[in-house]
């Protein structure tokens, strides 16, 4: 009879096998000292001293060693060589190899890439848990007290310089009071310093100079970064955690790849890291969508909604909201027959969708919208419990709190089960937008909600059929199977990495969108601590790795108008996934209008101004659209507090030209303001925003703003040209049927009166110039079209 070892015995054997594995890697050779070797590209110079295997990385512009005293645990003392490298994504480069460690530079990449090749020389399989790849000190050029260390848990305190690290890992307890303490830590750290998943940066908030240490790949392991204080910044340890991965006898394993770079602006460094991830995984996202989720609506329309209500919603949204950017209606948790269980999805229909899910999907599609559906990849227990779940040490199905019993994606039965159910939802029922909740369950890991900084979670405690695949490898294979089943055009939203951060890097390159924070709610505090906080913290991933989903903004009547505008404006300006969750058919016109002016996604580049200034929620964002002949900039100011506050900064720190004078238009205030020189500063009421379209002061009339959208020209203005010979401003704009459209044109002092007209064909089709009005240096031109169309307009002076 086969027996299963206890968890304690199993963990002991893991530690013993891991110890033997590293002893085999730690054989030393007696070799004469060699000279230091160096490689470089246009950004960095990397030097390895074989005498002690220390790594130094110099930033070439300043000539300063920014990464120093680097320890490569898998390097070989006395040995280092330079080899040519070629990467299918990054091109040609060079690498320093020492023992099993490699540090590479490529000509088009501003990062040094660190990896290693692990080997199991024994004749027995070896279990891998946690692997330290690099420990390195960051020299920010400032004292440690003047720098910040930022990670997935937010601003990390740097600790106490020169103090000895703690020798034990503190016990932590979570919501369910389960003790998740472990004694398998690779590098014991002071308890006040949280670790970060995937990435960390160390920066000087004043200059924005900073170092990025981030994992490029997550194919078989979770990358984590730990920090402790150094004399001039932080000392960072980068670790790969495999859970429990089995290496075959005499086998080899390529570790995950770590990226290190130093940037004048650490924000741009994080953005370039996200670009590198996208390039490595060859990410091609489906088009960005905006839509509606049933979950947060008020009763009786909340949770999953119900058949008649969803039909009413689809008809209204298709007629009233689709022209303004609403693309889909997504039914959330509660539609299924038997709770959080894939098996219930194919059962006979019942309330709340008595006619079946295909019937409702067809109705949504008839309204011109994409049907979306919530699901969760797990099963619930019953008498016929399937044999394709991951197991506990005593052979029982492995259950993640809240989520359910986790599928073992290395088992053919689990893969067939996943394929069958996903195919039913997408190909048979016709849903083209899937919200995949409890996403971490596909890796058979526990729920650690809310998860952001490092927490010991007993990763790898579940048993899967193929331990050589590992939990992250199985997780990625499961998502690939899901994608191959749906086809490339179904939009996949993963929800949520804060249930367990193992699903963060493990999802790279496989989904269209990722919920980056916990559930919010229309309560201001909940929304701030979820959407604004987590969406800001992960802003640089948006449209590069995936669309960042911060959860919905809200406009319901119970909220102050300014608060509703702030929520929607932030989601829009940040360029993140916009999903509303208020019952649309009965919203007052002024509330519905907020959604109409913010829902359509723009194509600009959005960046928080005070991302590194120590606040969890930046109060200023600069949105720039430089992809057309006429550059457009929008500066968004947010007062997140419950008191009036002055929000402002210098023009240079914002990211605009400090030598230029600017004029602005306040979208929600509906007025021109400025001009501004060197600094922009405004006093805002509590829980409010100000969205300013800004342009340099000019000697000729120019289009400053439009009424169509809060980005004030970015989604609607196709062209704008000043014709000096005719003394006219000529342009093209996308108008929505029967939606009054206003051009806001700023003119120099002394400009003659304005006359406006539209193209003769537009006029023949019913497009009208409704009004031309002068207010000082502002000319307002109002147009109205009976059809949604592109209109050619001209304003003569």
C-alpha positions, -999 to +999 in steps of 0.1 A: +000+000+000+014+034-010+018+059+018+021+097+016+046+114+038+035+140+063+041+177+055+068+179+081+087+149+067+083+161+032+096+196+040+126+180+058+134+159+028+131+189+006+157+208+027+180+178+027+178+173-011+183+210-016+213+210+007+229+182-012+221+199-045+239+231-035+269+212-020+273+197-054+274+232-069+298+245-044+329+226-053+360+249-055+389+247-079+424+259-072+430+284-101+454+312-104+437+347-101+426+362-134+422+398-144+388+415-142+367+412-173+344+439-187+316+442-212+296+473-221+268+488-243+257+524-247+242+526-212+262+503-189+296+488-182+297+455-163+328+443-146+334+410-128+365+404-107+372+367-108+394+369-076+363+373-054+335+370-080+322+405-072+301+423-098+302+461-105+279+479-129+288+515-140+263+540-155+283+553-184+269+589-186+280+598-151+308+573-149+295+563-114+294+527-102+257+524-094+256+486-086+285+475-065+298+446-045+274+422-063+275+386-052+267+359-077+262+327-057+267+305-087+299+321-100+332+302-099+361+319-081+390+326-103+372+321-136+355+346-159+353+349-197+335+371-223+314+353-249+293+367-277+255+364-272+225+365-295+189+367-282+159+363-306+142+393-290+171+416-280+196+409-308+234+408-304+254+413-273+281+400-250+281+381-217+304+375-188+303+339-178+317+326-145+309+291-133+271+288-137+264+325-137+259+348-167+256+386-170+247+398-205+244+432-222+226+438-255+230+467-278+193+478-277+186+471-241+193+495-211+195+466-187+221+441-176+205+406-176+216+381-149+209+344-150+224+311-142+224+274-153+217+251-124+228+215-126+220+183-107+251+161-110+237+133-088+220+102-100+188+111-080+162+138-086+167+170-067+140+193-054+145+231-058+127+256-036+143+290-033+173+302-053+192+334-046+206+348-079+222+380-069+228+403-039+239+438-048+243+473-033+227+503-050+247+535-049+222+563-055+247+590-048+226+600-017+225+589+019+201+560+025+178+584+044+174+605+013+163+576-010+131+556-012+127+519-020+095+511-038+080+477-045+047+459-049+039+465-012+044+503-017+071+525-002+094+501+017+113+515+047+150+509+042+157+498+078+187+506+099+221+509+081+250+488+095+227+468+118+228+430+117+198+415+100+173+395+120+181+359+124+146+347+123+116+353+100+087+368+120+055+348+123+026+365+104-011+357+107-037+366+081-074+369+079-081+332+084-056+330+114-036+304+096+001+305+107+021+309+075+055+309+092+084+291+075+120+283+084+132+280+048+141+316+043+172+321+021+180+356+034+166+366+068+156+402+069+144+427+095+107+423+100+099+459+091+111+455+056+086+439+033+098+420+002+085+428-032+073+406-060+088+409-095+104+443-091+119+469-069+134+504-075+156+526-054+155+562-062+162+598-051+128+615-051+142+649-059+162+641-090+142+609-099+176+591-105+171+555-096+179+519-100+155+492-113+160+456-102+132+435-118+126+400-131+122+397-168+109+362-170+086+340-149+084+307-167+089+283-138+095+305-107+082+336-090+108+364-088+110+383-056+133+412-044+142+419-008+158+451+005+178+462+035+195+495+042+229+503+027+251+533+032+240+550+000+207+534-009+197+498-004+212+463-006+189+441-027+187+404-029+169+389-059+155+354-054+136+329-075+110+308-057+101+275-075+077+262-048+087+226-053+103+218-086+120+185-093+152+184-114+159+150-129+192+133-122+221+147-142+197+174-154+201+212-160+178+241-154+181+277-168+170+301-140+147+330-146+163+362-159+168+393-138+172+428-152+192+457-136+194+492-149+200+528-137+180+557-151+179+595-149+142+590-143+133+558-125+097+560-138+110+557-173+132+528-161+101+509-149+083+517-182+113+504-202+114+472-180+077+466-189+086+472-226+114+446-223+089+421-207+065+427-236+093+422-261+106+390-245+071+375-244+061+391-277+030+405-262+002+416-286-028+427-267-064+427-280-079+462-285-086+480-252-123+478-242-146+497-219-177+482-204-201+473-176-198+448-148-229+437-128-211+430-096-212+464-077-246+476-088-273+481-062-299+454-056-317+439-074-292+444-103-260+436-084-238+404-084-248+386-116-279+406-124-308+385-139-322+378-174-348+406-178-325+432-162-296+423-184-317+425-215-329+460-204-294+471-197-281+458-230-308+477-250-301+509-231-263+507-232-263+498-269-284+528-277-271+554-253-236+544-243-220+524-272-213+556-292-193+570-262-171+539-258-190+512-240-180+479-257-193+450-234-216+439-206-200+414-183-222+391-160-204+385-127-205+358-100-239+343-092-252+333-127-240+297-123-260+269-108-237+256-081-214+282-066-178+286-076-175+255-096-167+250-133-189+218-133-221+238-126-216+259-158-229+231-180-259+223-159-296+230-168-304+268-167-322+282-137-327+316-121-314+342-125-309+332-162-338+308-169-334+308-207-297+299-205-265+318-209-265+316-247-298+333-248-285+363-228-252+364-248-273+366-280-293+395-266-262+414-256-248+409-291-280+421-308-275+453-289-242+458-306-221+449-275-197+421-266-211+396-240-188+390-210-189+363-183-173+357-149-158+323-142-134+306-118-111+277-126-119+253-098-144+227-086-164+224-054-165+192-033-192+166-037-196+128-037-181+125-072-150+145-065-128+143-097-093+129-095-077+158-115-073+182-086-040+190-069-035+171-037-025+178-001+003+157+015-023+132+028-038+127-007-069+149-003-080+175-029-061+207-024-084+236-015-076+274-017-096+295+008-126+312-009-116+299-043-123+261-042-105+229-050-076+236-074-071+218-107-038+201-114-030+215-148-004+188-153-031+161-154-048+153-187-082+151-170-079+186-157-068+199-191-098+182-208-121+195-182-108+231-186-110+228-224-145+215-223-159+242-201-141+272-217-151+260-251-187+259-239-187+295-227-169+310-257-177+288-287-211+274-278-226+303-257-207+330-275-190+350-247-160+370-260-149+386-228-140+364-198-133+376-163-113+348-147-115+352-110-095+332-084-068+331-111-041+319-087-060+286-082-046+273-115-012+272-098-027+254-068-015+280-044-033+294-013-054+325-012-034+352+007-059+381+001-050+410+002-015+402-012+010+429-022+042+427-002+060+394+003+043+370+026+053+334+033+025+314+017+038+278+017+042+280-020+046+245-034+029+227-005+003+212-029+013+181-048+009+180-086+012+151-110+044+164-127+067+181-102+093+186-130+068+211-145+066+231-112+036+251-101+043+282-122+050+260-152+017+242-147+000+276-142+013+290-175+004+258-194-031+261-181-035+297-193-020+287-227-045+259-229-073+284-221-061+308-247-058+281-274-093+271-266-109+305-268-089+317-298-069+349-300-098+373-302-115+366-268-105+392-243-091+376-211-092+395-178-073+378-150-086+386-115-068+392-093-031+390-086-037+403-050-054+369-042-019+354-045+010+373-061+023+340-076-002+348-104+015+382-111+047+374-131+033+339-139+006+356-161+031+377-182+024+374-219-008+353-215-037+377-207-051+410-220-058+426-186-050+421-149-068+432-118-040+447-098-058+454-066-085+440-043-122+447-047-131+483-042-166+497-037-183+530-040-170+540-006-143+567-011-118+551+013-122+516-003-118+531-038-087+551-028-070+521-011-078+498-039-081+515-073-061+547-069-034+530-049-028+498-068-035+513-102-009+541-096+017+516-082+015+495-114+008+522-139+039+514-160+026+480-169-005+494-186-007+488-224+028+472-222+023+440-203-015+442-201-042+466-195-042+475-158-077+469-143-081+491-111-118+480-106-147+504-114-152+541-108-187+551-096-211+579-105-243+569-085-264+596-069-253+587-034-218+601-042-210+638-043-206+650-079-170+661-075-161+627-061-177+608-090-158+631-115-125+624-097-130+586-098-138+585-135-113+612-145-085+593-128-094+560-144-095+577-178-064+599-176-044+569-163-055+551-194-065+520-175-093+495-180-126+514-176-155+493-163-186+509-148-209+492-124-238+516-117-273+508-130-272+528-162-309+531-173-319+552-143-288+574-138-296+611-139-283+628-171-255+647-153-242+613-139-245+595-172-226+624-188-196+618-166-193+583-180-198+596-215-169+620-211-145+595-196-152+560-208-136+561-243-099+550-240-073+574-253-039+565-269-017+589-251+011+582-226+001+588-190+026+593-162+022+602-125+042+633-117+048+626-080+052+588-083+084+589-064+075+616-039+065+593-011+028+593-016+008+561-023-015+580-046+001+606-069-019+638-070-007+649-105-007+631-138+006+643-172-011+627-202+006+634-235-004+625-271+026+630-294+015+607-322-001+633-344+011+665-360-004+686-332+008+676-297-018+676-269-011+676-232-035+672-203-025+678-167-047+662-141-047+673-105-064+653-077-071+661-041-075+627-024-079+642+010-110+653+030-098+689+032-091+716+007-056+712-007-032+731-030-019+709-057+010+720-079+045+716-091+071+732-113+066+730-151+099+712-154+091+686-128+058+680-144+075+671-177+067+702-198+091+728-213+102+751-184+111+778-210+076+780-223+045+799-211+013+778-210-024+784-212-050+759-200-087+750-201-104+734-171-127+707-184-151+702-155-149+739-145-156+748-182-133+778-182-099+789-194-072+796-169-036+807-169-013+816-184+013+797-164+051+802-163+075+779-144+048+766-120+012+754-120-006+754-087-043+752-079-064+749-048-089+720-050-119+712-028-119+679-009-122+647-029-121+665-063-101+669-094-091+695-120-084+683-156-065+709-176-057+709-213-025+728-216-008+743-247+021+768-251+010+804-257+010+810-294+009+840-318-020+825-338-054+809-328-052+773-317-076+746-305-071+743-267-100+720-258-131+702-269-163+692-250-164+656-264-141+639-238-121+647-207-088+644-228-101+674-247-092+665-283-072+633-280-100+609-289-120+632-313-097+657-331-082+641-362-065+672-376-059+709-368-040+733-391-036+771-391-039+785-426-021+819-424-031+829-460-068+825-452-064+835-415-084+804-406-081+774-383-091+742-401-097+708-386-116+675-385-134+661-355-154+629-347-189+640-336-215+618-320-251+619-331-271+646-314-243+653-288-235+690-288-198+694-296-178+725-287-144+737-300-126+759-274-101+781-294-076+804-276-067+835-296-041+862-292-050+897-281-064+918-310-077+888-330-106+897-353-141+883-348-146+846-357-169+830-383-173+792-384-185+768-411-185+731-419-178+713-452-206+715-478-212+677-477-214+678-439-239+707-441-260+688-467-261+659-442-275+681-415-244+692-396-249+727-381-229+754-366-251+762-336-232+790-320-200+811-321-193+830-289-163+851-278-152+853-242-120+874-240-092+853-255-115+823-259-137+815-289-164+788-284-178+772-316-207+747-310-215+721-337-243+695-338-246+665-361-276+642-366-253+613-373-221+600-357-195+610-382-162+628-389-169+665-396-147+690-414-148+725-398-132+759-404-131+789-382-121+822-400-107+852-382 
